[in-house]
């Protein structure tokens, strides 16, 4: 992308070639901001804002990525510690990076969620109250709003709105996805795989191989595993497994961001470092959903509830139909392969290990709005991702093969054993699998000096 000078206010915006980023989060909706770190505060405000909107994981991830891209480029325009993601704004000396972060995130969220304007305005006023009045404050606000406006303009033509209403006709053959009980809702965001990614060149860039055929040993294994342990009436699933399945009904950003926040606080990251860390997490996560949706609607694989009830049509003598089978969890309204939650988990694990290290040396204690009273504790990001894989199977809503076995890169697998993997340095996405592996991660948005 060629550099373009754009005049706005007292500074100059320079749009730069797209690169990767990082950010973080912390604050309760409508509450007085703690002022520990403005980036962390507005990460939590953003999460609560998206949680209050209608359920739509791909759209949520995209909007969170826009918020964190704006915060990162706004803070980085002033601090200058890292390479920018997309926009660099030259401001007057002494502009407040805290004011810039608050202004950027408020500007984006108010545009994307106008129904929550009152809450966002109150949070914004509380955030700015911690910044002394004067030229530093006004300068920071100008930077934040200018950067946010440019990031929003860049994403205005990314195809998200068209993707939500894209035409889609379910298949009619065994193995094809069709709307699932109990509500038989139409497919959610059927065109999301065509949305312009943040890092990838296109959603299909690392499309995995097709799912196992209906008569394959792998499909048979997946079928019989989930039929037993994923049933609403399973006698083999433990209470702990049931709890974890319910825990991960929450969307991926609502769990991974708080985990990252706890480590960021423990490691004492600066405002600028937090901006980068959480932008990396949320932009990679957004691309994970785009890549996952590309595969989902390329292969249109049926969900377990459909497959088990109609197993007498799959030409597989080792799968036995149960027309009354019901999963533990309500099946989401989109095809199975590949799993969005675990694609996000792979991206999140790789990002957070790159930023914080494989062993962050703290216990991350996580809760979920979809599992009241349940607390999950982890000592590594890999442990969290392992749990996501199992949770989707134990909940009866995803085949195990949909949750693992493929990297969004040049990967070759044999069953569930990784034989080789090579990856391109300009991409940070993996489909997570429950095997151990070694991946070399190379990220943009490194230090600028």
C-alpha positions in Angstrom: 0.0 0.0 0.0 1.4 3.4 -0.9 1.6 6.1 1.7 -1.1 8.7 1.6 -1.0 11.9 3.5 -4.4 12.8 5.1 -4.8 16.0 7.0 -7.0 16.0 10.1 -6.9 18.5 13.0 -3.5 19.4 14.2 -1.7 16.3 12.9 -1.1 14.3 9.8 -2.3 10.7 9.2 -0.1 8.4 7.2 -1.7 5.2 6.1 0.9 2.4 6.0 1.1 -1.1 4.7 -0.9 -3.6 6.8 0.9 -5.3 9.6 0.0 -7.3 12.7 -0.7 -5.7 16.2 -1.5 -6.2 20.0 -3.8 -4.9 22.8 -5.6 -5.8 26.2 -8.6 -5.0 28.4 -10.3 -4.4 31.8 -13.5 -2.7 33.2 -17.0 -3.4 34.1 -19.9 -2.1 32.0 -21.1 1.3 33.2 -18.8 1.2 36.2 -16.2 3.8 37.1 -12.9 3.1 35.3 -10.1 1.8 37.5 -7.4 3.8 35.6 -4.9 1.0 36.0 -4.4 0.9 32.2 -6.7 2.6 29.7 -6.1 -0.1 27.1 -7.1 -2.8 29.6 -10.1 -0.8 30.7 -11.4 -0.3 27.2 -10.8 -4.0 26.3 -13.4 -4.9 29.0 -15.8 -2.1 27.9 -15.6 -3.5 24.4 -16.2 -7.1 25.5 -19.2 -6.0 27.5 -20.5 -4.0 24.6 -20.3 -7.0 22.2 -21.7 -9.3 24.8 -24.8 -7.2 25.1 -25.4 -7.3 21.4 -27.2 -10.2 19.6 -25.2 -13.5 19.3 -22.9 -13.4 16.3 -19.3 -14.7 17.0 -17.8 -13.7 13.6 -19.2 -10.2 13.8 -18.1 -9.8 17.4 -14.6 -10.8 16.6 -14.5 -8.5 13.6 -15.7 -5.5 15.7 -13.3 -6.2 18.5 -10.5 -6.3 16.0 -11.4 -2.9 14.7 -11.5 -1.5 18.2 -8.1 -2.9 19.1 -6.6 -1.9 15.8 -7.7 1.7 16.4 -6.4 1.7 20.0 -3.0 0.2 19.0 -2.4 2.6 16.1 -3.6 5.6 18.2 -1.3 4.7 21.1 1.6 3.8 18.8 1.2 7.1 16.9 2.2 8.9 20.1 4.6 6.4 21.8 6.1 5.0 18.6 7.4 1.8 20.2 6.2 -0.6 17.4 5.6 -0.7 13.7 2.0 0.5 13.0 -0.8 -1.7 11.8 -2.4 0.6 9.2 -2.4 4.2 10.3 0.2 6.5 11.7 -0.8 10.0 13.0 1.8 12.7 13.5 0.5 14.8 16.4 1.8 17.7 18.5 4.4 16.8 21.1 3.1 15.6 24.5 -0.2 14.2 23.4 -1.7 11.8 26.0 -1.6 8.1 24.9 -4.3 7.3 27.5 -6.6 9.9 26.0 -5.8 8.6 22.6 -6.7 5.0 23.6 -10.0 6.0 25.2 -11.0 8.2 22.3 -10.2 5.6 19.6 -12.1 2.8 21.3 -15.1 5.0 22.2 -15.2 6.4 18.7 -15.3 2.9 17.1 -17.7 1.4 19.6 -20.2 4.3 19.3 -20.2 3.8 15.6 -20.6 0.1 15.6 -23.1 -0.1 18.6 -25.1 3.1 18.5 -27.8 1.5 20.7 -25.3 1.5 23.6 -24.3 5.1 23.1 -25.4 6.2 26.6 -23.3 3.6 28.4 -20.3 4.2 26.2 -20.5 8.0 26.7 -20.5 7.5 30.5 -17.6 5.2 30.3 -15.7 7.6 28.1 -16.3 10.5 30.5 -15.1 8.4 33.4 -12.0 7.4 31.4 -11.1 10.9 30.4 -11.6 12.2 34.0 -8.3 10.5 34.9 -6.4 12.6 32.3 -5.6 16.2 33.3 -7.2 18.9 31.2 -4.9 20.6 28.8 -3.2 20.3 25.4 -2.0 16.8 26.1 -5.6 15.6 26.7 -7.0 17.4 23.7 -4.1 16.3 21.5 -4.6 12.7 22.5 -8.3 12.8 21.8 -7.6 14.2 18.4 -5.2 11.4 17.6 -7.5 8.7 18.9 -10.5 10.0 16.9 -8.6 10.5 13.7 -7.0 7.1 13.8 -10.4 5.4 14.6 -12.1 7.2 11.7 -9.5 5.9 9.3 -9.6 2.3 10.6 -13.4 2.4 10.3 -13.2 3.8 6.8 -10.8 1.0 5.9 -13.2 -1.7 7.1 -16.3 -0.1 5.7 -15.9 -2.0 2.5 -14.7 -5.3 4.0 -17.8 -7.2 3.0 -19.1 -7.9 6.5 -22.7 -6.6 5.9 -23.1 -8.4 2.7 -21.7 -11.6 4.2 -24.4 -11.6 6.9 -27.2 -11.6 4.4 -25.5 -13.7 1.6 -27.9 -16.2 0.0 -27.4 -19.8 1.0 -29.4 -23.0 0.3 -28.7 -26.0 2.6 -27.9 -29.3 0.9 -30.1 -32.3 0.6 -27.6 -35.2 0.5 -26.3 -37.3 3.5 -23.5 -35.4 5.1 -24.9 -32.0 4.1 -25.7 -29.3 6.7 -29.3 -28.5 7.3 -30.9 -26.4 10.1 -30.8 -28.1 13.4 -33.2 -28.6 16.3 -34.7 -27.2 18.4 -35.2 -23.9 16.6 -34.0 -24.9 13.1 -32.5 -21.4 12.5 -31.1 -20.5 9.1 -27.3 -20.4 8.6 -25.6 -17.6 10.4 -23.4 -15.3 8.3 -23.1 -17.7 5.3 -20.8 -15.4 3.4 -18.4 -14.6 6.3 -15.6 -16.5 4.6 -15.4 -13.8 1.9 -15.0 -11.0 4.4 -11.7 -9.2 3.9 -9.3 -10.5 6.6 -7.0 -8.3 8.8 -3.8 -10.4 8.2 -4.6 -13.1 5.7 -4.9 -12.3 2.0 -8.3 -14.0 1.8 -10.3 -16.4 3.9 -9.5 -19.4 1.7 -5.8 -18.8 1.8 -5.2 -21.9 4.1 -8.4 -23.8 3.5 -8.0 -27.3 5.0 -8.6 -30.5 3.2 -12.2 -31.8 3.2 -13.6 -33.6 6.3 -13.5 -37.4 6.5 -15.9 -39.3 4.3 -19.0 -40.7 5.9 -17.6 -44.3 5.5 -14.1 -43.6 6.8 -12.7 -45.0 10.0 -12.1 -41.4 11.3 -15.7 -40.4 10.8 -16.9 -43.6 12.4 -14.7 -43.0 15.4 -15.9 -39.4 15.7 -19.5 -40.5 15.4 -19.4 -43.1 18.1 -17.4 -40.9 20.5 -19.8 -38.0 20.3 -22.9 -40.2 20.2 -21.9 -41.6 23.6 -20.3 -38.7 25.5 -22.0 -35.7 23.8 -25.6 -36.9 24.4 -27.8 -34.9 26.7 -28.4 -38.1 28.7 -24.8 -39.5 28.6 -23.9 -41.7 31.5 -20.2 -41.5 30.7 -19.7 -37.7 30.7 -18.5 -36.5 34.2 -19.8 -33.3 35.9 -16.5 -31.6 35.2 -16.8 -32.4 31.5 -20.4 -31.1 31.5 -19.2 -27.9 33.2 -16.4 -27.3 30.7 -18.8 -27.8 27.8 -21.2 -25.2 29.2 -18.2 -22.9 30.0 -17.3 -22.7 26.3 -20.8 -21.8 25.2 -19.4 -18.2 25.7 -17.8 -16.8 22.6 -14.1 -17.2 22.3 -13.2 -13.5 22.8 -15.1 -13.4 26.0 -12.8 -16.1 27.5 -9.4 -15.5 25.8 -9.3 -11.7 26.4 -9.7 -12.0 30.2 -7.0 -14.7 30.3 -4.6 -12.4 28.4 -5.5 -9.6 30.7 -4.6 -11.5 33.8 -1.1 -12.3 32.4 -0.6 -8.7 31.1 -1.3 -7.4 34.6 0.9 -9.9 36.3 3.8 -9.2 33.9 3.4 -5.4 34.2 3.1 -4.6 30.5 3.1 -0.9 29.6 0.1 0.8 27.9 1.9 0.5 24.5 2.8 -3.2 25.1 -0.8 -3.9 26.1 -2.1 -2.2 23.0 0.1 -4.4 20.8 -0.7 -7.6 22.7 -4.4 -7.3 22.5 -4.5 -6.1 19.0 -2.5 -9.2 18.0 -5.0 -11.4 19.9 -8.1 -9.8 18.5 -7.0 -9.4 14.9 -5.7 -12.9 14.7 -8.9 -14.1 16.3 -11.0 -12.2 13.7 -9.1 -13.9 10.9 -9.6 -17.2 12.5 -13.3 -16.8 12.3 -13.1 -15.7 8.6 -10.9 -18.7 7.8 -13.2 -21.1 9.7 -16.3 -19.8 8.0 -14.7 -20.2 4.6 -14.2 -23.9 5.3 -17.6 -24.3 6.9 -19.5 -23.1 3.9 -17.1 -24.7 1.4 -17.7 -28.2 2.8 -21.2 -27.7 4.4 -20.7 -30.7 6.8 -23.6 -31.8 8.8 -23.8 -31.5 12.6 -23.8 -34.5 14.9 -27.4 -34.1 15.8 -28.4 -34.4 12.1 -25.9 -37.2 11.4 -26.9 -39.4 14.4 -30.6 -39.1 13.8 -30.1 -39.9 10.1 -27.3 -42.4 10.3 -29.3 -44.9 8.4 -28.7 -42.8 5.3 -24.9 -42.5 5.5 -24.0 -45.9 4.0 -21.8 -46.7 7.0 -22.6 -50.0 8.6 -20.7 -49.0 11.8 -22.9 -45.9 12.6 -26.2 -46.7 14.2 -29.1 -44.2 13.9 -30.9 -42.8 17.0 -33.8 -40.6 15.8 -34.3 -39.2 19.3 -30.6 -38.3 20.0 -30.1 -34.9 21.5 -26.8 -33.1 22.3 -26.0 -31.7 25.7 -25.8 -28.2 24.2 -27.9 -26.5 21.6 -26.2 -26.8 18.2 -25.1 -23.4 16.7 -26.7 -22.6 13.3 -23.9 -23.2 10.9 -22.0 -26.1 9.4 -19.6 -28.2 11.5 -16.2 -28.3 9.8 -14.0 -26.6 10.9 -14.8 -25.5 14.4 -14.7 -21.7 14.9 -14.0 -21.9 18.7 -10.9 -24.2 18.2 -9.6 -22.2 15.2 -9.7 -19.1 17.4 -8.1 -21.1 20.2 -5.1 -22.1 17.9 -4.6 -18.4 16.9 -5.0 -17.2 20.5 -2.6 -19.8 21.9 0.1 -18.9 19.3 -0.3 -15.2 19.8 -0.2 -15.3 23.6 2.7 -17.6 23.8 4.6 -15.3 21.5 3.8 -12.3 23.6 3.9 -13.7 27.1 5.9 -16.9 26.7 4.7 -20.6 26.9 4.7 -20.5 30.6 3.3 -17.2 31.9 4.0 -18.3 35.6 0.6 -17.4 36.9 -2.6 -19.3 37.5 -5.3 -17.9 35.1 -8.7 -18.1 36.9 -11.5 -17.8 34.4 -15.3 -17.7 34.6 -18.0 -17.8 31.9 -21.4 -16.2 31.7 -22.7 -19.4 30.3 -21.6 -21.6 33.3 -22.6 -19.7 36.5 -20.6 -20.9 39.5 -18.0 -22.7 37.4 -14.3 -21.5 37.7 -11.6 -23.0 35.5 -7.9 -22.5 36.3 -5.0 -22.8 33.9 -1.3 -22.4 34.0 -0.7 -22.2 30.3 -2.4 -21.1 27.1 -2.0 -24.6 25.7 -4.1 -25.9 28.6 -6.9 -23.5 27.8 -6.9 -24.6 24.1 -6.8 -28.3 25.0 -10.0 -27.7 27.0 -11.7 -26.0 24.1 -11.2 -29.0 21.9 -12.7 -31.4 24.4 -15.5 -29.0 25.4 -17.0 -28.9 21.9 -17.0 -32.7 21.7 -18.4 -33.2 25.2 -21.2 -30.7 24.4 -22.3 -32.9 21.5 -22.0 -30.1 18.9 -18.7 -30.7 17.0 -16.9 -33.8 15.6 -13.4 -34.2 17.1 -11.9 -34.0 13.6 -13.6 -30.5 13.2 -11.8 -29.4 16.3 -8.3 -30.6 15.4 -6.0 -32.1 12.9 -5.3 -29.2 10.5 -3.2 -26.1 10.5 -4.1 -23.0 8.5 -0.8 -23.3 6.8 0.9 -25.9 4.7 0.3 -28.9 7.0 0.2 -32.6 6.4 -1.5 -34.8 8.9 -2.0 -38.5 9.3 -5.1 -39.2 11.4 -4.5 -37.1 14.5 -0.7 -37.2 14.2 1.1 -34.2 12.7 3.7 -35.4 10.2 5.0 -32.1 9.0 4.1 -28.4 9.1 5.6 -25.4 7.3 4.1 -22.0 7.7 4.4 -18.5 6.1 5.8 -15.8 8.3 3.1 -13.3 7.3 0.2 -15.4 8.8 -0.6 -16.2 12.4 -3.4 -18.7 12.4 -3.7 -22.3 13.4 -6.5 -24.8 13.8 -5.8 -26.1 17.2 -5.4 -29.8 17.8 -5.0 -31.9 20.9 -1.5 -33.1 19.9 1.8 -31.6 20.9 3.6 -29.7 18.1 6.4 -27.2 17.4 5.5 -24.2 15.4 7.8 -21.3 14.7 5.9 -18.1 15.0 6.9 -14.9 13.2 4.9 -11.8 13.8 4.8 -8.3 12.4 4.3 -5.3 14.7 7.6 -5.8 16.4 9.6 -3.0 17.8 10.2 -0.1 15.5 13.8 0.3 16.5 
